[in-house]
Amino acid sequence: MAILDILTAPDPVLKKKADPVEEVTDEIRTLLDDMLDTMYDAPGIGLAAPQVGVLKRVIVIDVAGDDEEPAPVKMINPEILWASDETGIYEEGCLSVPKSFSEVERPERVKVKYLDENGTAHEIDADGLLATCVQHEIDHLEGTLFIDHISRIKRSMIMRKLTKMKKAD
């Protein structure tokens, strides 16, 4: 297991669309495990492969609370099949947009299909935080960051802050 480097905005890789996984291989399974280790180490509740510089449609999520057993979900080629008309607003953050948070409105519930690390197809109905997290991570696969869902003014303030942080490093 390895802790991978997490790219931060405005890295151009984060704006690129990820390619579908054609075959679930040991390389993909290792990537999933390394992504989970990286996500827990950060710490975060979700991570998409583009955030670690890999343009593949792979995400990992664990929305279990601190006092709960870990409940990791590994998704390959996730796809939203259905989204509710009802929306919810969550304050989102992102490991690729450090120390920045903003309220984002998204569908409250979604149905998602994906492959697991064995290549087995699954469908899940997600709501609340899990639904928000799945949508956030799938956005990464499309080259979209949560700050693309907020006002231009808020987005430019966050990007200025990130640029200053990168220059200070």
VENPENOR-V141589 format. One record per pair of residues at least 4 apart in sequence whose C-alpha atoms are under 8 Angstrom apart, sorted by the first residue. I is the first residue (numbers start at 1). GAP is how many residues later the second one is. Records with the same first field share a line. If there is no record, write none. Layout:
# VENPENOR-V141589
I=GAP, GAP
This chain:
# VENPENOR-V141589
1=29, 32, 33, 36
2=32, 35, 36
3=31, 32, 34, 35, 38
4=30, 31, 34, 48
5=33, 47
6=45, 46, 47, 89, 90
7=4, 7, 44, 45, 46, 89
8=6, 43, 87, 88, 89, 90
9=5, 87, 88, 150, 153
10=4, 149, 152, 153
11=4
12=4
13=37, 38, 40, 42, 130
14=36, 37, 39, 126, 129, 130, 131
15=125, 127, 128, 129, 130
16=39, 125, 126, 127
17=38, 123, 124, 125, 126
18=32, 36, 37, 38, 39, 123, 124, 125
19=36, 37, 38
20=36, 37, 57
21=35, 36, 37, 55, 56
23=96
24=4, 5, 93, 94, 95
25=4
26=4
27=4
28=4, 89
29=4, 88
30=4
31=4
32=4, 26, 27, 28, 42, 85
33=4
34=4
35=4, 12, 13, 14, 17, 25
36=4, 11, 24, 25, 36
37=4
38=4, 5
39=4, 5, 6, 7, 8
40=4, 5
42=53
44=50, 51
45=16, 17, 18, 88
46=13, 14, 15, 16, 17, 87, 88, 91
47=4, 12, 13, 14, 48, 90
48=4, 9, 10, 11, 12, 89, 90, 92, 93
49=4, 5, 6, 7, 8, 9, 10, 92
50=4, 5, 6, 90, 91
51=45, 89
55=86
56=85
57=19, 20, 21, 84
58=16, 17, 18, 19, 20, 83
59=15, 16, 17, 19, 78, 79
60=12, 13, 14, 15
61=11, 12, 13, 72, 73
62=8, 9, 10, 11
63=8, 9, 66, 67, 70
64=4, 5, 6, 7
65=4, 5
74=42, 43
75=39, 40, 41, 42
76=38, 39, 40, 41
77=37, 38
78=34, 35, 36, 37, 60
79=33, 34, 35, 59
80=30, 31, 32, 33
81=29, 30, 31, 32
82=28, 29, 30
83=24, 25, 26, 27, 28
84=23, 24, 25, 26
85=22, 23
86=21, 22, 23
87=18, 19, 20, 21, 22
88=17, 18, 19, 20, 40
89=14, 15, 16, 17
90=13, 14, 15, 39, 42
91=10, 11, 12, 13
92=9, 10, 11, 12, 54
93=4, 5, 6, 7, 8, 9, 53
94=4, 6, 7, 52
97=65
98=64
100=58
102=45, 48
103=47
104=42, 45, 46
106=26, 29
107=24, 25
108=19, 20, 23, 24
109=16, 17, 18, 19, 22
110=15, 16, 17, 21
111=12, 13, 14, 15
112=11, 12, 13, 14
113=8, 9, 10, 11
114=7, 8, 9
115=4, 5, 6, 7
116=4, 5, 6
126=4, 5
127=4, 5
128=4
129=4
130=4
131=4
132=4
133=4
134=4
135=4
136=4, 9, 10
137=4
138=4
139=4, 5, 6, 7
140=4, 5
144=4
145=4
146=4
147=8
148=7
150=4, 5
151=4
152=4
153=4
154=4
155=4
156=4
157=4
158=4
159=4
160=4
161=4
162=4
163=4
164=4
165=4
